[in-house]
């Protein structure tokens, strides 16, 4: 579904990604882990068109989207749930959800999508007329995910969905990702919680200083002693 080939991305004169190569197959849950500053967020922002790479290629469903605009990438089937949520805080929950579906013309499909996100996150249905800025941190993260789902994506880019949340909310978020995966949504997940992300991932990449250090199945990396020491806080 997604091929990232020899991707180089700069911030000014500073290179953030050095020749990144990754693949995401249809139906995959692929995790990207690494320390702060490894290039994980830059990778997602480059895929979704917020940053244009200096060189390399991004191919999605057989089409070159390397220099496409973000709105065109969303229309093509990629939704990005960003780090920090970036909600429209002066607007209500329902307005935020409708903004997620702004490119959909089929009102019936929008209604179906609303029912879907309300079934995933019932609290959002209860809070639908509440201003997004008045929600708790966990509720705001649920809304950010739901807004991304409203676009009816075939590929969902998730950037640090558990950041700053209580453990009980983190479990709910990860349960939702597993549910979406089982429903057929392909997910590329960037996450600081390496243990939980590797546990649910089909495959994973480890980024270090803007490069892919290693890759493998989530199961294999969970039992790799070097990965455990570096990212999972312990030894075999």
C-alpha positions in Angstrom: 0.0 0.0 0.0 2.8 2.5 1.0 6.4 2.5 -0.2 8.8 5.1 1.2 12.1 4.9 -0.8 15.4 6.6 0.0 13.6 9.5 1.7 15.7 12.5 2.7 14.0 15.4 4.6 15.6 18.6 5.8 14.6 21.3 8.2 16.6 24.2 6.7 20.1 22.9 6.5 19.5 20.2 9.1 18.8 16.7 7.8 16.1 15.0 9.8 15.7 11.8 7.6 18.6 10.0 5.9 17.6 7.7 3.2 14.5 6.1 4.9 13.0 3.0 3.3 9.8 1.5 4.7 6.9 -0.5 3.4 3.4 -0.9 4.6 1.2 -3.6 3.2 -2.6 -3.6 2.9 -4.0 -4.5 6.2 -0.8 -4.1 8.2 -0.3 -2.6 11.6 3.3 -1.2 11.3 5.0 0.5 14.3 7.8 3.0 14.2 9.7 3.3 17.4 12.8 5.3 18.5 13.9 7.9 20.9 12.9 11.6 20.8 14.5 13.3 17.8 14.9 10.1 15.9 12.7 11.4 13.0 9.5 9.6 13.7 7.2 12.6 13.5 9.1 14.0 10.5 8.5 10.7 8.7 4.7 11.0 9.2 4.6 14.7 8.3 6.5 14.0 5.1 4.2 11.1 4.1 1.1 13.3 4.7 2.5 16.3 2.7 3.1 18.8 5.5 6.8 18.6 4.7 8.2 18.0 1.2 11.3 15.8 1.1 14.6 16.9 -0.5 14.9 13.6 -2.4 13.4 10.1 -2.4 9.9 8.8 -3.3 6.6 8.1 -1.5 4.3 5.8 -3.4 0.7 5.1 -2.2 -1.4 2.5 -3.9 0.8 2.6 -6.9 0.7 6.4 -7.2 3.6 8.8 -6.6 2.5 11.3 -3.9 5.9 12.6 -3.0 5.0 16.3 -3.6 1.3 16.1 -3.3 -0.7 18.6 -1.1 -2.0 17.4 2.2 -5.7 17.8 1.2 -5.1 15.7 -1.9 -3.4 13.0 0.2 -6.4 12.9 2.5 -8.7 12.7 -0.4 -6.6 9.7 -1.7 -7.2 7.8 1.5 -4.5 8.8 4.1 -5.6 10.3 7.4 -3.1 11.7 9.9 -3.8 11.9 13.6 -1.0 14.3 14.7 1.0 14.5 17.9 -0.5 17.0 20.1 -4.1 16.4 18.7 -4.4 19.9 17.1 -8.2 20.0 17.6 -10.3 23.0 16.7 -10.7 23.8 20.4 -13.3 26.7 20.1 -15.6 24.3 18.2 -17.8 21.5 19.5 -17.1 17.8 19.4 -19.5 17.3 16.5 -18.1 20.2 14.6 -14.6 18.7 14.9 -15.9 15.4 13.6 -17.6 17.1 10.7 -14.3 18.9 9.9 -12.7 15.5 9.6 -15.2 14.6 6.9 -15.0 17.9 5.0 -14.0 16.2 1.7 -16.8 13.6 1.8 -19.8 14.6 -0.3 -22.0 11.5 0.6 -24.1 12.6 3.6 -25.1 8.9 4.2 -21.5 8.0 4.4 -20.8 10.8 6.9 -23.7 9.6 9.1 -22.3 6.0 8.9 -18.9 7.3 9.9 -20.4 9.3 12.8 -22.1 6.2 14.1 -18.9 4.3 13.8 -16.8 6.7 15.9 -19.6 7.0 18.5 -19.6 3.2 18.8 -15.8 3.3 19.3 -15.9 6.2 21.7 -19.3 6.5 23.3 -18.2 9.4 25.5 -17.9 11.5 22.4 -21.6 10.9 21.7 -22.4 12.1 25.2 -20.1 15.2 24.7 -21.0 15.9 21.1 -22.2 19.5 21.8 -19.4 20.3 24.3 -16.5 22.5 23.2 -13.4 20.4 22.3 -11.2 22.6 24.5 -13.1 21.7 27.6 -12.6 17.9 27.2 -10.1 16.0 29.3 -6.8 15.0 27.7 -8.0 11.5 27.1 -11.3 12.6 25.6 -9.4 15.0 23.3 -7.2 12.2 22.1 -10.2 10.1 21.4 -11.7 13.0 19.4 -8.5 13.5 17.4 -8.5 9.8 16.4 -12.3 9.9 15.7 -11.8 13.0 13.5 -9.1 11.2 11.4 -11.5 8.2 11.1 -14.2 10.5 9.8 -12.3 10.9 6.5 -12.8 7.2 5.8 -9.1 6.4 5.5 -7.6 3.2 4.1 -4.3 4.2 5.8 -4.3 5.8 9.2 -1.1 7.6 10.4 -1.0 7.7 14.2 1.5 10.0 15.9 2.1 9.4 19.7 -1.6 8.6 20.5 -0.7 7.7 24.1 1.4 10.7 24.9 0.6 12.2 28.4 -2.4 10.0 29.0 -3.3 8.0 32.1 -2.7 4.2 31.8 -6.4 3.3 31.7 -6.9 5.7 28.8 -3.8 4.4 27.0 -5.3 0.9 27.2 -8.5 2.2 25.6 -6.6 3.9 22.8 -4.7 0.7 22.0 -7.8 -1.4 22.2 -9.3 1.0 19.6 -6.3 0.7 17.3 -6.6 -3.1 17.5 -10.3 -2.9 16.7 -9.6 -0.6 13.7 -6.9 -3.0 12.5 -9.3 -6.0 12.7 -11.9 -4.0 10.7 -9.3 -3.7 7.9 -7.8 -0.2 8.4 -4.1 -0.2 7.7 -2.2 1.7 10.4 1.3 3.2 10.6 1.8 3.9 14.3 4.5 6.2 15.8 4.6 5.6 19.5 6.9 6.2 22.5 5.3 3.3 24.3 7.5 0.8 22.5 6.3 -2.3 24.4 2.6 -1.8 23.7 3.1 -0.8 20.1 5.4 -3.8 19.3 2.8 -6.1 21.1 0.1 -5.1 18.6 2.2 -4.6 15.5 2.6 -7.0 12.6 6.0 -5.4 11.7 8.1 -2.6 13.1 10.9 -0.2 12.3 13.4 1.3 14.7 14.6 4.8 13.9 17.8 6.2 15.2 19.1 9.7 14.2 17.0 9.8 11.1 17.9 6.3 9.9 16.3 2.9 10.0 18.4 1.1 12.5 16.6 -2.2 12.4 13.3 -3.8 11.4 11.4 -7.0 12.0 8.1 -8.4 13.3 6.7 -6.9 16.4 7.1 -10.2 18.2 10.7 -10.6 17.2 11.7 -7.0 18.3 9.9 -7.5 21.6 12.4 -10.3 22.4 15.5 -8.7 20.9 17.9 -8.0 23.8 19.3 -4.9 22.2 15.8 -3.4 21.6 14.8 -4.3 25.2 17.9 -2.5 26.6 17.5 0.5 24.5 13.7 1.0 24.4 11.9 -1.3 26.8 13.8 -0.6 30.0 15.3 -3.9 30.9 17.0 -7.2 29.9 15.8 -10.5 28.7 
